[in-house]
């Protein structure tokens, strides 16, 4: 990138894919994204490559089109621009590429959200399960005292998700979707474990239009919390911040709104606006005091379905 900071979805890609194609007679496409960071009048930082917008929740969406051959890949990709936090707990925001993709092939749904992706291995139209892998970007060149703390390298996180959809008509309107995702750092950057639970409601779901509202919350263990929000005695002397040793607990709560519309068979727009609010030990960290508890993330994309 150079990679800096990162948000969960920390979009953990906590994603959800429900096969409405089985119900509506057309392929389905599902996108989700995470939200982070409070916006102030600070300069935006630019990055060029994909960022993990988790990515904790751009809920699943569905758009209909003519059914392709059963063995041909089908789905959609969406490209655009958005804003994300400078790093976990920051108040500065930066302009990011907003990149989303869902492709179904050979009975498996592949879902990508920037630096995070997952594969839905279930054939059931309501049940989803499979592996998740992604990256949490580094923290470096931060402003103020946080910039005097040690840099945090890119973390590779892997795990699994499980989800289920309740109710809804043949297009999915009125459905309630529940997801649980757990990921662990396999790169030894923070050695932490994070688990996210999310719920989304399909308020509008038509062949070419959707509106979805969602809520989510994330739990983090002590290893993660101390890496990103802890301050050792030596780091306190270097930065001027108070020593702090957070423990395991709930990391945040959040909500968001996603909407999209296709103008024709192939082209459309998808937009996302959401925010999470840091809670528990991470909210009381001097790192958060230097930044902010509110962590918004949003963007607008041009989408192409095939």
Rosetta blueprint (number, residue, H / E / L):
1 X L
2 X L
3 X L
4 X L
5 X L
6 X L
7 X L
8 X L
9 X L
10 X L
11 X L
12 X L
13 X L
14 X L
15 X L
16 X L
17 X L
18 X L
19 X L
20 X L
21 X H
22 X H
23 X H
24 X H
25 X L
26 X L
27 X L
28 X L
29 X L
30 X L
31 X L
32 X L
33 X L
34 X L
35 X L
36 X L
37 X E
38 X L
39 X L
40 X L
41 X L
42 X L
43 X L
44 X L
45 X E
46 X E
47 X E
48 X E
49 X E
50 X E
51 X L
52 X L
53 X L
54 X L
55 X L
56 X L
57 X L
58 X L
59 X L
60 X L
61 X L
62 X L
63 X L
64 X L
65 X L
66 X L
67 X L
68 X L
69 X L
70 X L
71 X L
72 X L
73 X L
74 X E
75 X E
76 X E
77 X E
78 X E
79 X E
80 X E
81 X E
82 X E
83 X E
84 X E
85 X E
86 X L
87 X L
88 X L
89 X L
90 X L
91 X L
92 X L
93 X E
94 X E
95 X E
96 X E
97 X E
98 X E
99 X E
100 X E
101 X E
102 X E
103 X E
104 X E
105 X E
106 X L
107 X L
108 X E
109 X E
110 X E
111 X E
112 X E
113 X E
114 X L
115 X L
116 X E
117 X E
118 X E
119 X E
120 X E
121 X L
122 X L
123 X L
124 X L
125 X L
126 X L
127 X E
128 X E
129 X E
130 X E
131 X E
132 X E
133 X E
134 X E
135 X E
136 X E
137 X L
138 X L
139 X E
140 X L
141 X L
142 X L
143 X L
144 X H
145 X H
146 X H
147 X H
148 X H
149 X L
150 X L
151 X L
152 X E
153 X L
154 X L
155 X E
156 X E
157 X E
158 X E
159 X E
160 X E
161 X E
162 X E
163 X E
164 X E
165 X E
166 X E
167 X L
168 X L
169 X L
170 X L
171 X L
172 X L
173 X L
174 X L
175 X L
176 X E
177 X E
178 X E
179 X E
180 X E
181 X E
182 X E
183 X E
184 X E
185 X E
186 X L
187 X L
188 X L
189 X L
190 X L
191 X L
192 X L
193 X E
194 X E
195 X E
196 X E
197 X E
198 X E
199 X E
200 X E
201 X E
202 X E
203 X E
204 X E
205 X E
206 X L
207 X L
208 X L
209 X E
210 X E
211 X E
212 X E
213 X E
214 X E
215 X E
216 X E
217 X E
218 X E
219 X E
220 X E
221 X L
222 X H
223 X H
224 X H
225 X H
226 X H
227 X H
228 X H
229 X H
230 X L
231 X E
232 X L
233 X H
234 X H
235 X H
236 X H
237 X H
238 X H
239 X H
240 X L
241 X L
242 X L
243 X L
244 X E
245 X L
246 X L
247 X L
248 X L
249 X E
250 X E
251 X E
252 X E
253 X E
254 X E
255 X E
256 X E
257 X E
258 X E
259 X E
260 X E
261 X E
262 X E
263 X L
264 X L
265 X L
266 X L
267 X E
268 X E
269 X E
270 X E
271 X E
272 X E
273 X E
274 X E
275 X E
276 X E
277 X E
278 X E
279 X L
280 X H
281 X H
282 X H
283 X H
284 X L
285 X L
286 X H
287 X H
288 X H
289 X H
290 X H
291 X L
292 X L
293 X L
294 X E
295 X E
296 X E
297 X E
298 X E
299 X E
300 X E
301 X E
302 X E
303 X E
304 X E
305 X E
306 X L
